[in-house]
């Protein structure tokens, strides 16, 4: 038996994906021991938790 999963994207999902991409770009340019790095990682993790998946990987 096959099941089909229908995915629907909302405006909030689109905003979260944009935010995840912005934060990922920001993290690429930061040093792991730099100011704000841990806070940015935490914000990224919150976006991923809301989406239920990591849109960058």
Predicted model as a PDB file, atoms N, CA, C, CB and O in Angstrom, pLDDT in the B-factor column:
MODEL        1                                                                  
ATOM      1  N   UNK A   1       0.834  -1.175   0.000  1.00 57.00           N  
ATOM      2  CA  UNK A   1       0.000   0.000   0.000  1.00 57.00           C  
ATOM      3  C   UNK A   1       0.883   1.244   0.000  1.00 57.00           C  
ATOM      4  CB  UNK A   1      -0.951  -0.005   1.210  1.00 57.00           C  
ATOM      5  O   UNK A   1       1.824   1.347   0.787  1.00 57.00           O  
ATOM      6  N   UNK A   2       0.577   2.172  -0.874  1.00 60.00           N  
ATOM      7  CA  UNK A   2       1.340   3.411  -0.943  1.00 60.00           C  
ATOM      8  C   UNK A   2       0.546   4.533  -0.288  1.00 60.00           C  
ATOM      9  CB  UNK A   2       1.686   3.767  -2.409  1.00 60.00           C  
ATOM     10  O   UNK A   2      -0.682   4.576  -0.355  1.00 60.00           O  
ATOM     11  N   UNK A   3       1.270   5.422   0.333  1.00 58.00           N  
ATOM     12  CA  UNK A   3       0.631   6.613   0.886  1.00 58.00           C  
ATOM     13  C   UNK A   3       1.268   7.830   0.255  1.00 58.00           C  
ATOM     14  CB  UNK A   3       0.755   6.660   2.437  1.00 58.00           C  
ATOM     15  O   UNK A   3       2.457   7.835  -0.062  1.00 58.00           O  
ATOM     16  N   UNK A   4       0.485   8.833   0.080  1.00 55.00           N  
ATOM     17  CA  UNK A   4       0.973  10.073  -0.488  1.00 55.00           C  
ATOM     18  C   UNK A   4       0.881  11.142   0.588  1.00 55.00           C  
ATOM     19  CB  UNK A   4       0.169  10.474  -1.762  1.00 55.00           C  
ATOM     20  O   UNK A   4      -0.149  11.301   1.243  1.00 55.00           O  
ATOM     21  N   UNK A   5       1.954  11.858   0.754  1.00 52.00           N  
ATOM     22  CA  UNK A   5       1.967  12.944   1.722  1.00 52.00           C  
ATOM     23  C   UNK A   5       1.822  14.249   0.954  1.00 52.00           C  
ATOM     24  CB  UNK A   5       3.274  12.932   2.586  1.00 52.00           C  
ATOM     25  O   UNK A   5       2.624  14.563   0.074  1.00 52.00           O  
ATOM     26  N   UNK A   6       0.810  14.982   1.294  1.00 52.00           N  
ATOM     27  CA  UNK A   6       0.567  16.276   0.649  1.00 52.00           C  
ATOM     28  C   UNK A   6       1.169  17.358   1.534  1.00 52.00           C  
ATOM     29  CB  UNK A   6      -0.971  16.526   0.410  1.00 52.00           C  
ATOM     30  O   UNK A   6       0.763  17.525   2.684  1.00 52.00           O  
ATOM     31  N   UNK A   7       2.113  18.073   1.011  1.00 60.00           N  
ATOM     32  CA  UNK A   7       2.751  19.147   1.769  1.00 60.00           C  
ATOM     33  C   UNK A   7       2.163  20.479   1.341  1.00 60.00           C  
ATOM     34  CB  UNK A   7       4.289  19.138   1.568  1.00 60.00           C  
ATOM     35  O   UNK A   7       2.044  20.769   0.151  1.00 60.00           O  
ATOM     36  N   UNK A   8       1.804  21.269   2.309  1.00 65.00           N  
ATOM     37  CA  UNK A   8       1.293  22.596   2.000  1.00 65.00           C  
ATOM     38  C   UNK A   8       2.183  23.611   2.711  1.00 65.00           C  
ATOM     39  CB  UNK A   8      -0.211  22.749   2.429  1.00 65.00           C  
ATOM     40  O   UNK A   8       2.480  23.482   3.899  1.00 65.00           O  
ATOM     41  N   UNK A   9       2.583  24.588   1.978  1.00 71.00           N  
ATOM     42  CA  UNK A   9       3.428  25.639   2.543  1.00 71.00           C  
ATOM     43  C   UNK A   9       2.563  26.860   2.813  1.00 71.00           C  
ATOM     44  CB  UNK A   9       4.613  25.994   1.588  1.00 71.00           C  
ATOM     45  O   UNK A   9       1.770  27.286   1.972  1.00 71.00           O  
ATOM     46  N   UNK A  10       2.732  27.393   3.975  1.00 82.00           N  
ATOM     47  CA  UNK A  10       1.999  28.594   4.344  1.00 82.00           C  
ATOM     48  C   UNK A  10       2.924  29.795   4.218  1.00 82.00           C  
ATOM     49  CB  UNK A  10       1.429  28.481   5.783  1.00 82.00           C  
ATOM     50  O   UNK A  10       4.124  29.653   3.983  1.00 82.00           O  
ATOM     51  N   UNK A  11       2.354  30.962   4.374  1.00 85.00           N  
ATOM     52  CA  UNK A  11       3.167  32.178   4.368  1.00 85.00           C  
ATOM     53  C   UNK A  11       4.193  32.147   5.489  1.00 85.00           C  
ATOM     54  CB  UNK A  11       2.280  33.420   4.499  1.00 85.00           C  
ATOM     55  O   UNK A  11       5.314  32.628   5.320  1.00 85.00           O  
ATOM     56  N   UNK A  12       3.817  31.584   6.635  1.00 88.00           N  
ATOM     57  CA  UNK A  12       4.755  31.488   7.755  1.00 88.00           C  
ATOM     58  C   UNK A  12       5.897  30.544   7.421  1.00 88.00           C  
ATOM     59  CB  UNK A  12       4.035  31.017   9.023  1.00 88.00           C  
ATOM     60  O   UNK A  12       7.043  30.808   7.784  1.00 88.00           O  
ATOM     61  N   UNK A  13       5.598  29.438   6.730  1.00 90.00           N  
ATOM     62  CA  UNK A  13       6.654  28.515   6.308  1.00 90.00           C  
ATOM     63  C   UNK A  13       7.635  29.227   5.381  1.00 90.00           C  
ATOM     64  CB  UNK A  13       6.048  27.276   5.602  1.00 90.00           C  
ATOM     65  O   UNK A  13       8.849  29.080   5.518  1.00 90.00           O  
ATOM     66  N   UNK A  14       7.101  29.994   4.443  1.00 89.00           N  
ATOM     67  CA  UNK A  14       7.962  30.725   3.511  1.00 89.00           C  
ATOM     68  C   UNK A  14       8.833  31.724   4.253  1.00 89.00           C  
ATOM     69  CB  UNK A  14       7.122  31.445   2.451  1.00 89.00           C  
ATOM     70  O   UNK A  14      10.013  31.878   3.940  1.00 89.00           O  
ATOM     71  N   UNK A  15       8.255  32.400   5.233  1.00 92.00           N  
ATOM     72  CA  UNK A  15       9.021  33.363   6.030  1.00 92.00           C  
ATOM     73  C   UNK A  15      10.099  32.641   6.838  1.00 92.00           C  
ATOM     74  CB  UNK A  15       8.085  34.161   6.972  1.00 92.00           C  
ATOM     75  O   UNK A  15      11.219  33.137   6.963  1.00 92.00           O  
ATOM     76  N   UNK A  16       9.763  31.471   7.387  1.00 93.00           N  
ATOM     77  CA  UNK A  16      10.737  30.697   8.162  1.00 93.00           C  
ATOM     78  C   UNK A  16      11.881  30.211   7.277  1.00 93.00           C  
ATOM     79  CB  UNK A  16      10.053  29.502   8.841  1.00 93.00           C  
ATOM     80  O   UNK A  16      13.036  30.205   7.703  1.00 93.00           O  
ATOM     81  N   UNK A  17      11.568  29.806   6.051  1.00 93.00           N  
ATOM     82  CA  UNK A  17      12.619  29.358   5.129  1.00 93.00           C  
ATOM     83  C   UNK A  17      13.539  30.523   4.773  1.00 93.00           C  
ATOM     84  CB  UNK A  17      12.000  28.749   3.845  1.00 93.00           C  
ATOM     85  O   UNK A  17      14.758  30.360   4.727  1.00 93.00           O  
ATOM     86  N   UNK A  18      12.964  31.687   4.522  1.00 94.00           N  
ATOM     87  CA  UNK A  18      13.797  32.881   4.248  1.00 94.00           C  
ATOM     88  C   UNK A  18      14.680  33.202   5.448  1.00 94.00           C  
ATOM     89  CB  UNK A  18      12.907  34.111   3.902  1.00 94.00           C  
ATOM     90  O   UNK A  18      15.859  33.517   5.289  1.00 94.00           O  
ATOM     91  N   UNK A  19      14.107  33.120   6.655  1.00 96.00           N  
ATOM     92  CA  UNK A  19      14.861  33.395   7.878  1.00 96.00           C  
ATOM     93  C   UNK A  19      15.986  32.374   8.060  1.00 96.00           C  
ATOM     94  CB  UNK A  19      13.923  33.381   9.102  1.00 96.00           C  
ATOM     95  O   UNK A  19      17.097  32.741   8.443  1.00 96.00           O  
ATOM     96  N   UNK A  20      15.707  31.104   7.791  1.00 96.00           N  
ATOM     97  CA  UNK A  20      16.727  30.061   7.918  1.00 96.00           C  
ATOM     98  C   UNK A  20      17.877  30.320   6.950  1.00 96.00           C  
ATOM     99  CB  UNK A  20      16.116  28.668   7.662  1.00 96.00           C  
ATOM    100  O   UNK A  20      19.043  30.182   7.320  1.00 96.00           O  
ATOM    101  N   UNK A  21      17.560  30.691   5.728  1.00 95.00           N  
ATOM    102  CA  UNK A  21      18.614  30.984   4.748  1.00 95.00           C  
ATOM    103  C   UNK A  21      19.436  32.189   5.172  1.00 95.00           C  
ATOM    104  CB  UNK A  21      18.008  31.229   3.361  1.00 95.00           C  
ATOM    105  O   UNK A  21      20.660  32.198   5.036  1.00 95.00           O  
ATOM    106  N   UNK A  22      18.753  33.212   5.689  1.00 96.00           N  
ATOM    107  CA  UNK A  22      19.464  34.416   6.132  1.00 96.00           C  
ATOM    108  C   UNK A  22      20.396  34.080   7.299  1.00 96.00           C  
ATOM    109  CB  UNK A  22      18.459  35.526   6.546  1.00 96.00           C  
ATOM    110  O   UNK A  22      21.549  34.511   7.325  1.00 96.00           O  
ATOM    111  N   UNK A  23      19.890  33.310   8.258  1.00 97.00           N  
ATOM    112  CA  UNK A  23      20.709  32.938   9.410  1.00 97.00           C  
ATOM    113  C   UNK A  23      21.865  32.033   9.000  1.00 97.00           C  
ATOM    114  CB  UNK A  23      19.853  32.244  10.467  1.00 97.00           C  
ATOM    115  O   UNK A  23      22.965  32.164   9.537  1.00 97.00           O  
ATOM    116  N   UNK A  24      21.638  31.121   8.060  1.00 95.00           N  
ATOM    117  CA  UNK A  24      22.707  30.240   7.577  1.00 95.00           C  
ATOM    118  C   UNK A  24      23.809  31.051   6.912  1.00 95.00           C  
ATOM    119  CB  UNK A  24      22.149  29.196   6.591  1.00 95.00           C  
ATOM    120  O   UNK A  24      24.992  30.791   7.135  1.00 95.00           O  
ATOM    121  N   UNK A  25      23.434  32.029   6.099  1.00 96.00           N  
ATOM    122  CA  UNK A  25      24.431  32.896   5.477  1.00 96.00           C  
ATOM    123  C   UNK A  25      25.203  33.677   6.528  1.00 96.00           C  
ATOM    124  CB  UNK A  25      23.766  33.856   4.491  1.00 96.00           C  
ATOM    125  O   UNK A  25      26.416  33.858   6.424  1.00 96.00           O  
ATOM    126  N   UNK A  26      24.483  34.133   7.534  1.00 95.00           N  
ATOM    127  CA  UNK A  26      25.121  34.884   8.617  1.00 95.00           C  
ATOM    128  C   UNK A  26      26.118  33.990   9.358  1.00 95.00           C  
ATOM    129  CB  UNK A  26      24.057  35.441   9.600  1.00 95.00           C  
ATOM    130  O   UNK A  26      27.221  34.429   9.685  1.00 95.00           O  
ATOM    131  N   UNK A  27      25.735  32.743   9.621  1.00 95.00           N  
ATOM    132  CA  UNK A  27      26.624  31.827  10.336  1.00 95.00           C  
ATOM    133  C   UNK A  27      27.880  31.502   9.539  1.00 95.00           C  
ATOM    134  CB  UNK A  27      25.888  30.546  10.671  1.00 95.00           C  
ATOM    135  O   UNK A  27      28.955  31.326  10.113  1.00 95.00           O  
ATOM    136  N   UNK A  28      27.746  31.422   8.218  1.00 94.00           N  
ATOM    137  CA  UNK A  28      28.909  31.129   7.378  1.00 94.00           C  
ATOM    138  C   UNK A  28      29.995  32.189   7.528  1.00 94.00           C  
ATOM    139  CB  UNK A  28      28.490  31.023   5.915  1.00 94.00           C  
ATOM    140  O   UNK A  28      31.183  31.896   7.391  1.00 94.00           O  
ATOM    141  N   UNK A  29      29.582  33.411   7.809  1.00 93.00           N  
ATOM    142  CA  UNK A  29      30.530  34.524   7.901  1.00 93.00           C  
ATOM    143  C   UNK A  29      30.958  34.826   9.330  1.00 93.00           C  
ATOM    144  CB  UNK A  29      29.926  35.758   7.293  1.00 93.00           C  
ATOM    145  O   UNK A  29      31.655  35.810   9.573  1.00 93.00           O  
ATOM    146  N   UNK A  30      30.551  33.997  10.266  1.00 95.00           N  
ATOM    147  CA  UNK A  30      30.890  34.236  11.672  1.00 95.00           C  
ATOM    148  C   UNK A  30      31.927  33.220  12.140  1.00 95.00           C  
ATOM    149  CB  UNK A  30      29.625  34.166  12.564  1.00 95.00           C  
ATOM    150  O   UNK A  30      32.016  32.111  11.612  1.00 95.00           O  
ATOM    151  N   UNK A  31      32.697  33.618  13.130  1.00 94.00           N  
ATOM    152  CA  UNK A  31      33.628  32.698  13.783  1.00 94.00           C  
ATOM    153  C   UNK A  31      32.877  31.977  14.895  1.00 94.00           C  
ATOM    154  CB  UNK A  31      34.885  33.454  14.346  1.00 94.00           C  
ATOM    155  O   UNK A  31      32.078  32.593  15.600  1.00 94.00           O  
ATOM    156  N   UNK A  32      33.125  30.674  15.061  1.00 94.00           N  
ATOM    157  CA  UNK A  32      32.403  29.920  16.100  1.00 94.00           C  
ATOM    158  C   UNK A  32      32.571  30.479  17.506  1.00 94.00           C  
ATOM    159  CB  UNK A  32      32.860  28.496  16.091  1.00 94.00           C  
ATOM    160  O   UNK A  32      31.704  30.271  18.355  1.00 94.00           O  
ATOM    161  N   UNK A  33      33.646  31.170  17.765  1.00 92.00           N  
ATOM    162  CA  UNK A  33      33.826  31.747  19.095  1.00 92.00           C  
ATOM    163  C   UNK A  33      33.553  33.257  19.092  1.00 92.00           C  
ATOM    164  CB  UNK A  33      35.246  31.469  19.602  1.00 92.00           C  
ATOM    165  O   UNK A  33      33.857  33.951  20.062  1.00 92.00           O  
ATOM    166  N   UNK A  34      32.984  33.750  18.004  1.00 88.00           N  
ATOM    167  CA  UNK A  34      32.702  35.174  17.891  1.00 88.00           C  
ATOM    168  C   UNK A  34      31.441  35.575  18.634  1.00 88.00           C  
ATOM    169  CB  UNK A  34      32.581  35.560  16.445  1.00 88.00           C  
ATOM    170  O   UNK A  34      30.645  34.738  19.057  1.00 88.00           O  
ATOM    171  N   UNK A  35      31.287  36.878  18.777  1.00 88.00           N  
ATOM    172  CA  UNK A  35      30.114  37.409  19.469  1.00 88.00           C  
ATOM    173  C   UNK A  35      28.852  37.121  18.652  1.00 88.00           C  
ATOM    174  CB  UNK A  35      30.267  38.932  19.716  1.00 88.00           C  
ATOM    175  O   UNK A  35      28.824  37.327  17.439  1.00 88.00           O  
ATOM    176  N   UNK A  36      27.836  36.653  19.320  1.00 94.00           N  
ATOM    177  CA  UNK A  36      26.560  36.422  18.694  1.00 94.00           C  
ATOM    178  C   UNK A  36      26.414  35.092  17.987  1.00 94.00           C  
ATOM    179  CB  UNK A  36      26.305  37.482  17.751  1.00 94.00           C  
ATOM    180  O   UNK A  36      25.315  34.755  17.546  1.00 94.00           O  
ATOM    181  N   UNK A  37      27.475  34.330  17.865  1.00 96.00           N  
ATOM    182  CA  UNK A  37      27.408  33.061  17.134  1.00 96.00           C  
ATOM    183  C   UNK A  37      26.410  32.107  17.789  1.00 96.00           C  
ATOM    184  CB  UNK A  37      28.800  32.405  17.066  1.00 96.00           C  
ATOM    185  O   UNK A  37      25.540  31.551  17.119  1.00 96.00           O  
ATOM    186  N   UNK A  38      26.541  31.926  19.086  1.00 95.00           N  
ATOM    187  CA  UNK A  38      25.668  30.981  19.800  1.00 95.00           C  
ATOM    188  C   UNK A  38      24.210  31.425  19.717  1.00 95.00           C  
ATOM    189  CB  UNK A  38      26.100  30.852  21.279  1.00 95.00           C  
ATOM    190  O   UNK A  38      23.316  30.595  19.553  1.00 95.00           O  
ATOM    191  N   UNK A  39      23.969  32.723  19.829  1.00 96.00           N  
ATOM    192  CA  UNK A  39      22.617  33.266  19.731  1.00 96.00           C  
ATOM    193  C   UNK A  39      22.037  33.018  18.342  1.00 96.00           C  
ATOM    194  CB  UNK A  39      22.617  34.769  20.047  1.00 96.00           C  
ATOM    195  O   UNK A  39      20.861  32.676  18.212  1.00 96.00           O  
ATOM    196  N   UNK A  40      22.850  33.189  17.308  1.00 96.00           N  
ATOM    197  CA  UNK A  40      22.402  32.962  15.936  1.00 96.00           C  
ATOM    198  C   UNK A  40      22.097  31.489  15.710  1.00 96.00           C  
ATOM    199  CB  UNK A  40      23.459  33.446  14.934  1.00 96.00           C  
ATOM    200  O   UNK A  40      21.118  31.155  15.043  1.00 96.00           O  
ATOM    201  N   UNK A  41      22.923  30.604  16.257  1.00 96.00           N  
ATOM    202  CA  UNK A  41      22.675  29.159  16.158  1.00 96.00           C  
ATOM    203  C   UNK A  41      21.354  28.823  16.840  1.00 96.00           C  
ATOM    204  CB  UNK A  41      23.843  28.346  16.796  1.00 96.00           C  
ATOM    205  O   UNK A  41      20.562  28.046  16.306  1.00 96.00           O  
ATOM    206  N   UNK A  42      21.112  29.391  17.998  1.00 97.00           N  
ATOM    207  CA  UNK A  42      19.878  29.132  18.736  1.00 97.00           C  
ATOM    208  C   UNK A  42      18.660  29.595  17.936  1.00 97.00           C  
ATOM    209  CB  UNK A  42      19.913  29.833  20.104  1.00 97.00           C  
ATOM    210  O   UNK A  42      17.652  28.890  17.891  1.00 97.00           O  
ATOM    211  N   UNK A  43      18.740  30.773  17.303  1.00 97.00           N  
ATOM    212  CA  UNK A  43      17.643  31.273  16.476  1.00 97.00           C  
ATOM    213  C   UNK A  43      17.419  30.359  15.272  1.00 97.00           C  
ATOM    214  CB  UNK A  43      17.933  32.713  16.007  1.00 97.00           C  
ATOM    215  O   UNK A  43      16.278  30.093  14.893  1.00 97.00           O  
ATOM    216  N   UNK A  44      18.521  29.874  14.668  1.00 97.00           N  
ATOM    217  CA  UNK A  44      18.417  28.955  13.536  1.00 97.00           C  
ATOM    218  C   UNK A  44      17.724  27.664  13.971  1.00 97.00           C  
ATOM    219  CB  UNK A  44      19.816  28.647  12.952  1.00 97.00           C  
ATOM    220  O   UNK A  44      16.855  27.156  13.262  1.00 97.00           O  
ATOM    221  N   UNK A  45      18.103  27.139  15.123  1.00 96.00           N  
ATOM    222  CA  UNK A  45      17.500  25.907  15.632  1.00 96.00           C  
ATOM    223  C   UNK A  45      16.013  26.094  15.904  1.00 96.00           C  
ATOM    224  CB  UNK A  45      18.212  25.451  16.906  1.00 96.00           C  
ATOM    225  O   UNK A  45      15.231  25.165  15.702  1.00 96.00           O  
ATOM    226  N   UNK A  46      15.610  27.274  16.356  1.00 96.00           N  
ATOM    227  CA  UNK A  46      14.193  27.550  16.601  1.00 96.00           C  
ATOM    228  C   UNK A  46      13.403  27.543  15.290  1.00 96.00           C  
ATOM    229  CB  UNK A  46      14.026  28.907  17.316  1.00 96.00           C  
ATOM    230  O   UNK A  46      12.287  27.026  15.235  1.00 96.00           O  
ATOM    231  N   UNK A  47      13.983  28.115  14.242  1.00 96.00           N  
ATOM    232  CA  UNK A  47      13.320  28.129  12.933  1.00 96.00           C  
ATOM    233  C   UNK A  47      13.176  26.706  12.417  1.00 96.00           C  
ATOM    234  CB  UNK A  47      14.111  28.997  11.919  1.00 96.00           C  
ATOM    235  O   UNK A  47      12.119  26.332  11.907  1.00 96.00           O  
ATOM    236  N   UNK A  48      14.237  25.908  12.546  1.00 95.00           N  
ATOM    237  CA  UNK A  48      14.199  24.515  12.091  1.00 95.00           C  
ATOM    238  C   UNK A  48      13.137  23.740  12.875  1.00 95.00           C  
ATOM    239  CB  UNK A  48      15.594  23.844  12.255  1.00 95.00           C  
ATOM    240  O   UNK A  48      12.425  22.915  12.302  1.00 95.00           O  
ATOM    241  N   UNK A  49      13.028  23.997  14.159  1.00 95.00           N  
ATOM    242  CA  UNK A  49      12.019  23.317  14.987  1.00 95.00           C  
ATOM    243  C   UNK A  49      10.610  23.675  14.536  1.00 95.00           C  
ATOM    244  CB  UNK A  49      12.202  23.682  16.469  1.00 95.00           C  
ATOM    245  O   UNK A  49       9.731  22.815  14.502  1.00 95.00           O  
ATOM    246  N   UNK A  50      10.391  24.948  14.188  1.00 93.00           N  
ATOM    247  CA  UNK A  50       9.064  25.362  13.717  1.00 93.00           C  
ATOM    248  C   UNK A  50       8.721  24.694  12.388  1.00 93.00           C  
ATOM    249  CB  UNK A  50       8.999  26.892  13.570  1.00 93.00           C  
ATOM    250  O   UNK A  50       7.587  24.263  12.175  1.00 93.00           O  
ATOM    251  N   UNK A  51       9.707  24.613  11.497  1.00 92.00           N  
ATOM    252  CA  UNK A  51       9.473  23.996  10.190  1.00 92.00           C  
ATOM    253  C   UNK A  51       9.331  22.482  10.274  1.00 92.00           C  
ATOM    254  CB  UNK A  51      10.599  24.345   9.247  1.00 92.00           C  
ATOM    255  O   UNK A  51       8.569  21.878   9.520  1.00 92.00           O  
ATOM    256  N   UNK A  52      10.067  21.881  11.190  1.00 92.00           N  
ATOM    257  CA  UNK A  52      10.056  20.428  11.316  1.00 92.00           C  
ATOM    258  C   UNK A  52      11.122  19.755  10.464  1.00 92.00           C  
ATOM    259  CB  UNK A  52       8.703  19.894  10.942  1.00 92.00           C  
ATOM    260  O   UNK A  52      11.223  18.528  10.450  1.00 92.00           O  
ATOM    261  N   UNK A  53      11.911  20.544   9.757  1.00 92.00           N  
ATOM    262  CA  UNK A  53      13.026  20.007   8.966  1.00 92.00           C  
ATOM    263  C   UNK A  53      14.025  21.131   8.733  1.00 92.00           C  
ATOM    264  CB  UNK A  53      12.528  19.404   7.601  1.00 92.00           C  
ATOM    265  O   UNK A  53      13.710  22.306   8.922  1.00 92.00           O  
ATOM    266  N   UNK A  54      15.229  20.759   8.322  1.00 92.00           N  
ATOM    267  CA  UNK A  54      16.280  21.730   8.050  1.00 92.00           C  
ATOM    268  C   UNK A  54      16.274  22.055   6.549  1.00 92.00           C  
ATOM    269  CB  UNK A  54      17.678  21.186   8.504  1.00 92.00           C  
ATOM    270  O   UNK A  54      16.669  21.218   5.738  1.00 92.00           O  
ATOM    271  N   UNK A  55      15.834  23.249   6.179  1.00 88.00           N  
ATOM    272  CA  UNK A  55      15.716  23.574   4.750  1.00 88.00           C  
ATOM    273  C   UNK A  55      17.056  23.778   4.044  1.00 88.00           C  
ATOM    274  CB  UNK A  55      14.889  24.813   4.588  1.00 88.00           C  
ATOM    275  O   UNK A  55      17.102  23.829   2.815  1.00 88.00           O  
ATOM    276  N   UNK A  56      18.119  23.892   4.788  1.00 85.00           N  
ATOM    277  CA  UNK A  56      19.431  24.163   4.199  1.00 85.00           C  
ATOM    278  C   UNK A  56      20.144  22.865   3.830  1.00 85.00           C  
ATOM    279  CB  UNK A  56      20.296  24.981   5.169  1.00 85.00           C  
ATOM    280  O   UNK A  56      20.844  22.806   2.819  1.00 85.00           O  
ATOM    281  N   UNK A  57      19.970  21.836   4.635  1.00 79.00           N  
ATOM    282  CA  UNK A  57      20.698  20.584   4.367  1.00 79.00           C  
ATOM    283  C   UNK A  57      20.057  19.750   3.295  1.00 79.00           C  
ATOM    284  CB  UNK A  57      20.807  19.769   5.616  1.00 79.00           C  
ATOM    285  O   UNK A  57      20.559  18.675   2.967  1.00 79.00           O  
TER     286      UNK A  57                                                      
ENDMDL                                                                          
END                                                                             
